[in-house]
């Protein structure tokens, strides 16, 4: 009855099987401690034959392995985070390569748009359309810069960063990371000061946090 309900059936089955065959066993499971905490134990023993027609029984000992289990859990989580970091680094390199090509295209768009703007009257409809193209390309350049930062995490020096502005510029990327079907809200803190940091490293950390936030949900 002390065994955790989720472990009870499998544990009983394994121990009873070993006892019935008079074989050694070693099984790990959780128990409900008298102080209401959950402890991990390793139950090691040996099934032995009964005497004078009595049912077979067992001799064994319980080891408290709670601390070991907690350490194993920490190591497992660290390995998972390392794996995610490696995947994200690979994604960053890929994004950086794509961003370089994309940046070249945007540069050409900007250049020809600027030439066309100089040749048109400022009050003409084509001039207004080209201004909208120029604004859109400027936003695209911002996204490209963020992608390049993922591929080149040490490419910039530490600088003063406005976190509210940084998050506003990253909103599109964040939504892509968490999934367009997810509903997220970015709340600014008006009294938040600026921080001196590598902007690209902060952006990468934010994207990792965003990805972990919705993992498994």
Phi and psi in degrees as GROMACS dihedral restraints (atoms count N, CA, C in turn):
[ dihedral_restraints ]
;  ai    aj    ak    al  type     phi  dphi    fc
    3     4     5     6     1   -76.6    20    10
    4     5     6     7     1   -18.9    20    10
    6     7     8     9     1   -70.2    20    10
    7     8     9    10     1   139.8    20    10
    9    10    11    12     1   -56.5    20    10
   10    11    12    13     1   135.7    20    10
   12    13    14    15     1   -52.8    20    10
   13    14    15    16     1   -35.5    20    10
   15    16    17    18     1   -72.1    20    10
   16    17    18    19     1   -18.3    20    10
   18    19    20    21     1  -106.5    20    10
   19    20    21    22     1    -8.8    20    10
   21    22    23    24     1   -63.5    20    10
   22    23    24    25     1   -50.0    20    10
   24    25    26    27     1   -64.1    20    10
   25    26    27    28     1   -49.1    20    10
   27    28    29    30     1   -65.1    20    10
   28    29    30    31     1   -39.3    20    10
   30    31    32    33     1   -66.2    20    10
   31    32    33    34     1   -47.0    20    10
   33    34    35    36     1   -60.7    20    10
   34    35    36    37     1   -41.9    20    10
   36    37    38    39     1   -61.0    20    10
   37    38    39    40     1   -44.7    20    10
   39    40    41    42     1   -68.7    20    10
   40    41    42    43     1   -41.9    20    10
   42    43    44    45     1   -70.0    20    10
   43    44    45    46     1   -45.0    20    10
   45    46    47    48     1   -63.3    20    10
   46    47    48    49     1   -35.0    20    10
   48    49    50    51     1   -64.5    20    10
   49    50    51    52     1   -43.0    20    10
   51    52    53    54     1   -66.7    20    10
   52    53    54    55     1   -40.6    20    10
   54    55    56    57     1   -64.9    20    10
   55    56    57    58     1   -43.4    20    10
   57    58    59    60     1   -64.2    20    10
   58    59    60    61     1   -29.2    20    10
   60    61    62    63     1   -99.1    20    10
   61    62    63    64     1     3.0    20    10
   63    64    65    66     1    57.0    20    10
   64    65    66    67     1    45.6    20    10
   66    67    68    69     1  -118.3    20    10
   67    68    69    70     1   159.5    20    10
   69    70    71    72     1   -73.0    20    10
   70    71    72    73     1   157.5    20    10
   72    73    74    75     1  -148.5    20    10
   73    74    75    76     1   159.4    20    10
   75    76    77    78     1  -151.5    20    10
   76    77    78    79     1   117.3    20    10
   78    79    80    81     1  -137.4    20    10
   79    80    81    82     1   143.1    20    10
   81    82    83    84     1  -109.6    20    10
   82    83    84    85     1   137.6    20    10
   84    85    86    87     1  -159.0    20    10
   85    86    87    88     1   171.3    20    10
   87    88    89    90     1   -99.4    20    10
   88    89    90    91     1   144.6    20    10
   90    91    92    93     1  -124.9    20    10
   91    92    93    94     1   155.4    20    10
   93    94    95    96     1   -90.2    20    10
   94    95    96    97     1   108.7    20    10
   96    97    98    99     1   -72.3    20    10
   97    98    99   100     1   157.5    20    10
   99   100   101   102     1   -65.3    20    10
  100   101   102   103     1   -20.5    20    10
  102   103   104   105     1   -90.4    20    10
  103   104   105   106     1    15.3    20    10
  105   106   107   108     1    77.2    20    10
  106   107   108   109     1     3.7    20    10
  108   109   110   111     1   -87.7    20    10
  109   110   111   112     1   164.8    20    10
  111   112   113   114     1  -104.4    20    10
  112   113   114   115     1   127.0    20    10
  114   115   116   117     1  -117.0    20    10
  115   116   117   118     1   148.2    20    10
  117   118   119   120     1   -97.0    20    10
  118   119   120   121     1   137.7    20    10
  120   121   122   123     1  -132.4    20    10
  121   122   123   124     1   154.4    20    10
  123   124   125   126     1  -110.6    20    10
  124   125   126   127     1   119.0    20    10
  126   127   128   129     1  -101.5    20    10
  127   128   129   130     1   108.9    20    10
  129   130   131   132     1  -117.7    20    10
  130   131   132   133     1   130.7    20    10
  132   133   134   135     1  -163.0    20    10
  133   134   135   136     1  -168.2    20    10
  135   136   137   138     1  -143.3    20    10
  136   137   138   139     1   128.5    20    10
  138   139   140   141     1   -72.7    20    10
  139   140   141   142     1   135.1    20    10
  141   142   143   144     1  -128.1    20    10
  142   143   144   145     1   151.1    20    10
  144   145   146   147     1   -71.7    20    10
  145   146   147   148     1   147.6    20    10
  147   148   149   150     1   -76.5    20    10
  148   149   150   151     1   161.0    20    10
  150   151   152   153     1  -105.7    20    10
  151   152   153   154     1   139.7    20    10
  153   154   155   156     1    55.5    20    10
  154   155   156   157     1    41.9    20    10
  156   157   158   159     1    83.9    20    10
  157   158   159   160     1     3.4    20    10
  159   160   161   162     1   -76.8    20    10
  160   161   162   163     1   154.8    20    10
  162   163   164   165     1   -63.2    20    10
  163   164   165   166     1   154.9    20    10
  165   166   167   168     1   -62.1    20    10
  166   167   168   169     1   152.0    20    10
  168   169   170   171     1  -134.8    20    10
  169   170   171   172     1  -162.1    20    10
  171   172   173   174     1  -144.3    20    10
  172   173   174   175     1   152.3    20    10
  174   175   176   177     1  -120.9    20    10
  175   176   177   178     1   134.0    20    10
  177   178   179   180     1  -169.8    20    10
  178   179   180   181     1  -171.7    20    10
  180   181   182   183     1  -147.1    20    10
  181   182   183   184     1   149.6    20    10
  183   184   185   186     1  -106.6    20    10
  184   185   186   187     1   134.8    20    10
  186   187   188   189     1  -114.4    20    10
  187   188   189   190     1   132.0    20    10
  189   190   191   192     1   -79.6    20    10
  190   191   192   193     1   113.1    20    10
  192   193   194   195     1  -116.7    20    10
  193   194   195   196     1    25.7    20    10
  195   196   197   198     1   -59.6    20    10
  196   197   198   199     1   -47.5    20    10
  198   199   200   201     1   -61.3    20    10
  199   200   201   202     1   -42.1    20    10
  201   202   203   204     1   -61.3    20    10
  202   203   204   205     1   -42.6    20    10
  204   205   206   207     1   -63.5    20    10
  205   206   207   208     1   -41.4    20    10
  207   208   209   210     1   -63.1    20    10
  208   209   210   211     1   -40.9    20    10
  210   211   212   213     1   -65.7    20    10
  211   212   213   214     1   -41.5    20    10
  213   214   215   216     1   -61.8    20    10
  214   215   216   217     1   -38.0    20    10
  216   217   218   219     1   -65.9    20    10
  217   218   219   220     1   -40.2    20    10
  219   220   221   222     1   -63.6    20    10
  220   221   222   223     1   -42.4    20    10
  222   223   224   225     1   -63.9    20    10
  223   224   225   226     1   -42.1    20    10
  225   226   227   228     1   -63.4    20    10
  226   227   228   229     1   -42.3    20    10
  228   229   230   231     1   -65.7    20    10
  229   230   231   232     1   -38.3    20    10
  231   232   233   234     1   -63.9    20    10
  232   233   234   235     1   -40.2    20    10
  234   235   236   237     1   -63.7    20    10
  235   236   237   238     1   -39.7    20    10
  237   238   239   240     1   -64.6    20    10
  238   239   240   241     1   -43.0    20    10
  240   241   242   243     1   -64.6    20    10
  241   242   243   244     1   -37.9    20    10
  243   244   245   246     1   -64.4    20    10
  244   245   246   247     1   -42.6    20    10
  246   247   248   249     1   -61.7    20    10
  247   248   249   250     1   -41.2    20    10
  249   250   251   252     1   -64.7    20    10
  250   251   252   253     1   -40.3    20    10
  252   253   254   255     1   -62.7    20    10
  253   254   255   256     1   -40.2    20    10
  255   256   257   258     1   -66.1    20    10
  256   257   258   259     1   -41.5    20    10
  258   259   260   261     1   -63.6    20    10
  259   260   261   262     1   -40.4    20    10
  261   262   263   264     1   -68.7    20    10
  262   263   264   265     1   -35.4    20    10
  264   265   266   267     1   -64.0    20    10
  265   266   267   268     1   -42.7    20    10
  267   268   269   270     1   -63.0    20    10
  268   269   270   271     1   -41.2    20    10
  270   271   272   273     1   -62.5    20    10
  271   272   273   274     1   -38.2    20    10
  273   274   275   276     1   -62.4    20    10
  274   275   276   277     1   -42.5    20    10
  276   277   278   279     1   -63.8    20    10
  277   278   279   280     1   -41.2    20    10
  279   280   281   282     1   -64.1    20    10
  280   281   282   283     1   -45.7    20    10
  282   283   284   285     1   -62.6    20    10
  283   284   285   286     1   -38.0    20    10
  285   286   287   288     1   -62.8    20    10
  286   287   288   289     1   -41.5    20    10
  288   289   290   291     1   -64.1    20    10
  289   290   291   292     1   -43.1    20    10
  291   292   293   294     1   -64.9    20    10
  292   293   294   295     1   -40.5    20    10
  294   295   296   297     1   -63.9    20    10
  295   296   297   298     1   -35.3    20    10
  297   298   299   300     1   -60.9    20    10
  298   299   300   301     1   -45.7    20    10
  300   301   302   303     1   -65.5    20    10
  301   302   303   304     1   -42.3    20    10
  303   304   305   306     1   -63.1    20    10
  304   305   306   307     1   -38.5    20    10
  306   307   308   309     1   -63.4    20    10
  307   308   309   310     1   -38.3    20    10
  309   310   311   312     1   -64.3    20    10
  310   311   312   313     1   -39.9    20    10
  312   313   314   315     1   -65.1    20    10
  313   314   315   316     1   -43.0    20    10
  315   316   317   318     1   -65.9    20    10
  316   317   318   319     1   -36.6    20    10
  318   319   320   321     1   -60.9    20    10
  319   320   321   322     1   -42.4    20    10
  321   322   323   324     1   -64.8    20    10
  322   323   324   325     1   -41.9    20    10
  324   325   326   327     1   -60.8    20    10
  325   326   327   328     1   -45.9    20    10
  327   328   329   330     1   -62.2    20    10
  328   329   330   331     1   -42.3    20    10
  330   331   332   333     1   -62.8    20    10
  331   332   333   334     1   -48.3    20    10
  333   334   335   336     1   -69.8    20    10
  334   335   336   337     1   -32.1    20    10
  336   337   338   339     1   -65.8    20    10
  337   338   339   340     1   -41.2    20    10
  339   340   341   342     1   -63.9    20    10
  340   341   342   343     1   -41.0    20    10
  342   343   344   345     1   -63.4    20    10
  343   344   345   346     1   -40.8    20    10
  345   346   347   348     1   -67.5    20    10
  346   347   348   349     1   -37.2    20    10
  348   349   350   351     1   -63.0    20    10
  349   350   351   352     1   -37.7    20    10
  351   352   353   354     1   -68.8    20    10
  352   353   354   355     1   -26.7    20    10
  354   355   356   357     1   -89.0    20    10
  355   356   357   358     1    -5.4    20    10
  357   358   359   360     1  -112.1    20    10
  358   359   360   361     1   152.9    20    10
  360   361   362   363     1   -69.6    20    10
  361   362   363   364     1   139.8    20    10
  363   364   365   366     1   -65.5    20    10
  364   365   366   367     1   -20.3    20    10
  366   367   368   369     1   -98.4    20    10
  367   368   369   370     1    12.0    20    10
  369   370   371   372     1   -90.2    20    10
  370   371   372   373     1   157.0    20    10
  372   373   374   375     1   -66.4    20    10
  373   374   375   376     1   -43.5    20    10
  375   376   377   378     1   -58.6    20    10
  376   377   378   379     1   -35.6    20    10
  378   379   380   381     1   -62.3    20    10
  379   380   381   382     1   -43.1    20    10
  381   382   383   384     1   -64.5    20    10
  382   383   384   385     1   -39.5    20    10
  384   385   386   387     1   -64.5    20    10
  385   386   387   388     1   -41.4    20    10
  387   388   389   390     1   -66.3    20    10
  388   389   390   391     1   -33.4    20    10
  390   391   392   393     1   -62.1    20    10
  391   392   393   394     1   -38.5    20    10
  393   394   395   396     1   -67.7    20    10
  394   395   396   397     1   -37.6    20    10
  396   397   398   399     1   -62.1    20    10
  397   398   399   400     1   -41.9    20    10
  399   400   401   402     1   -64.0    20    10
  400   401   402   403     1   -40.0    20    10
  402   403   404   405     1   -66.4    20    10
  403   404   405   406     1   -41.8    20    10
  405   406   407   408     1   -63.9    20    10
  406   407   408   409     1   -40.0    20    10
  408   409   410   411     1   -67.8    20    10
  409   410   411   412     1   -31.4    20    10
  411   412   413   414     1   -64.8    20    10
  412   413   414   415     1   -40.9    20    10
  414   415   416   417     1   -65.9    20    10
  415   416   417   418     1   -38.5    20    10
  417   418   419   420     1   -63.5    20    10
  418   419   420   421     1   -35.2    20    10
  420   421   422   423     1   -63.8    20    10
  421   422   423   424     1   -35.8    20    10
  423   424   425   426     1   -63.2    20    10
  424   425   426   427     1   -45.4    20    10
  426   427   428   429     1   -63.6    20    10
  427   428   429   430     1   -40.0    20    10
  429   430   431   432     1   -61.4    20    10
  430   431   432   433     1   -41.6    20    10
  432   433   434   435     1   -60.7    20    10
  433   434   435   436     1   -39.6    20    10
  435   436   437   438     1   -66.5    20    10
  436   437   438   439     1   -41.0    20    10
  438   439   440   441     1   -65.0    20    10
  439   440   441   442     1   -40.2    20    10
  441   442   443   444     1   -64.1    20    10
  442   443   444   445     1   -34.1    20    10
  444   445   446   447     1   -64.8    20    10
  445   446   447   448     1   -34.6    20    10
  447   448   449   450     1   -65.7    20    10
  448   449   450   451     1   -36.8    20    10
  450   451   452   453     1   -81.3    20    10
  451   452   453   454     1   -20.2    20    10
  453   454   455   456     1  -132.3    20    10
  454   455   456   457     1    75.8    20    10
  456   457   458   459     1   -66.0    20    10
  457   458   459   460     1   -14.0    20    10
  459   460   461   462     1  -115.6    20    10
  460   461   462   463     1    23.5    20    10
  462   463   464   465     1   -83.7    20    10
  463   464   465   466     1    -8.1    20    10
  465   466   467   468     1  -127.9    20    10
  466   467   468   469     1   157.9    20    10
  468   469   470   471     1   -87.4    20    10
  469   470   471   472     1   163.2    20    10
  471   472   473   474     1   -65.5    20    10
  472   473   474   475     1   140.4    20    10
  474   475   476   477     1  -149.2    20    10
  475   476   477   478     1   167.0    20    10
  477   478   479   480     1   -76.8    20    10
  478   479   480   481     1   127.1    20    10
  480   481   482   483     1  -121.3    20    10
  481   482   483   484     1   132.2    20    10
  483   484   485   486     1   -87.0    20    10
  484   485   486   487     1   109.3    20    10
  486   487   488   489     1   -65.1    20    10
  487   488   489   490     1   -36.3    20    10
  489   490   491   492     1   -61.2    20    10
  490   491   492   493     1   -44.1    20    10
  492   493   494   495     1   -67.8    20    10
  493   494   495   496     1   -39.7    20    10
  495   496   497   498     1   -60.5    20    10
  496   497   498   499     1   -45.8    20    10
  498   499   500   501     1   -65.2    20    10
  499   500   501   502     1   -38.4    20    10
  501   502   503   504     1   -61.9    20    10
  502   503   504   505     1   -40.5    20    10
  504   505   506   507     1   -71.2    20    10
  505   506   507   508     1   -26.6    20    10
  507   508   509   510     1   -91.8    20    10
  508   509   510   511     1    -3.4    20    10
  510   511   512   513     1   -53.6    20    10
  511   512   513   514     1   -44.5    20    10
  513   514   515   516     1   -61.2    20    10
  514   515   516   517     1   -45.8    20    10
  516   517   518   519     1   -64.1    20    10
  517   518   519   520     1   -40.7    20    10
  519   520   521   522     1   -60.6    20    10
  520   521   522   523     1   -43.7    20    10
  522   523   524   525     1   -65.8    20    10
  523   524   525   526     1   -33.7    20    10
  525   526   527   528     1   -67.8    20    10
  526   527   528   529     1   -37.1    20    10
  528   529   530   531     1   -68.9    20    10
  529   530   531   532     1   -47.0    20    10
  531   532   533   534     1   -79.8    20    10
  532   533   534   535     1   -16.9    20    10
  534   535   536   537     1   107.7    20    10
  535   536   537   538     1   130.8    20    10
  537   538   539   540     1   -66.8    20    10
  538   539   540   541     1   -16.6    20    10
  540   541   542   543     1   -84.7    20    10
  541   542   543   544     1    -6.6    20    10
  543   544   545   546     1   -88.3    20    10
  544   545   546   547     1   146.5    20    10
  546   547   548   549     1  -101.4    20    10
  547   548   549   550     1   117.0    20    10
  549   550   551   552     1  -126.6    20    10
  550   551   552   553     1   155.5    20    10
  552   553   554   555     1  -132.9    20    10
  553   554   555   556     1   126.3    20    10
  555   556   557   558     1   -99.7    20    10
  556   557   558   559     1   117.7    20    10
  558   559   560   561     1  -107.2    20    10
  559   560   561   562     1   123.9    20    10
  561   562   563   564     1   -85.6    20    10
  562   563   564   565     1   151.0    20    10
  564   565   566   567     1  -109.5    20    10
  565   566   567   568     1   110.3    20    10
  567   568   569   570     1   -63.7    20    10
  568   569   570   571     1   -30.2    20    10
  570   571   572   573     1   -93.4    20    10
  571   572   573   574     1     8.6    20    10
  573   574   575   576     1   -70.6    20    10
  574   575   576   577     1   130.8    20    10
  576   577   578   579     1   -84.9    20    10
  577   578   579   580     1   179.1    20    10
  579   580   581   582     1   -90.2    20    10
  580   581   582   583     1   154.1    20    10
  582   583   584   585     1  -123.6    20    10
  583   584   585   586     1   148.7    20    10
  585   586   587   588     1   -94.3    20    10
  586   587   588   589     1   117.4    20    10
  588   589   590   591     1  -162.5    20    10
  589   590   591   592     1   166.5    20    10
  591   592   593   594     1   -77.0    20    10
  592   593   594   595     1   112.4    20    10
  594   595   596   597     1   -56.0    20    10
  595   596   597   598     1   -41.7    20    10
  597   598   599   600     1   -68.1    20    10
  598   599   600   601     1   -32.9    20    10
  600   601   602   603     1   -69.5    20    10
  601   602   603   604     1   -38.9    20    10
  603   604   605   606     1   -64.7    20    10
  604   605   606   607     1   -41.9    20    10
  606   607   608   609     1   -60.5    20    10
  607   608   609   610     1   -42.6    20    10
  609   610   611   612     1   -64.9    20    10
  610   611   612   613     1   -41.2    20    10
  612   613   614   615     1   -63.2    20    10
  613   614   615   616     1   -40.9    20    10
  615   616   617   618     1   -63.2    20    10
  616   617   618   619     1   -42.2    20    10
  618   619   620   621     1   -66.5    20    10
  619   620   621   622     1   -37.0    20    10
  621   622   623   624     1   -64.3    20    10
  622   623   624   625     1   -44.4    20    10
  624   625   626   627     1   -60.9    20    10
  625   626   627   628     1   -42.0    20    10
  627   628   629   630     1   -63.8    20    10
  628   629   630   631     1   -40.5    20    10
  630   631   632   633     1   -66.9    20    10
  631   632   633   634     1   -39.8    20    10
  633   634   635   636     1   -71.4    20    10
  634   635   636   637     1   -27.5    20    10
  636   637   638   639     1   -59.6    20    10
  637   638   639   640     1   -39.3    20    10
  639   640   641   642     1  -106.9    20    10
  640   641   642   643     1    12.1    20    10
  642   643   644   645     1   -66.2    20    10
  643   644   645   646     1   128.1    20    10
  645   646   647   648     1    78.7    20    10
  646   647   648   649     1     3.9    20    10
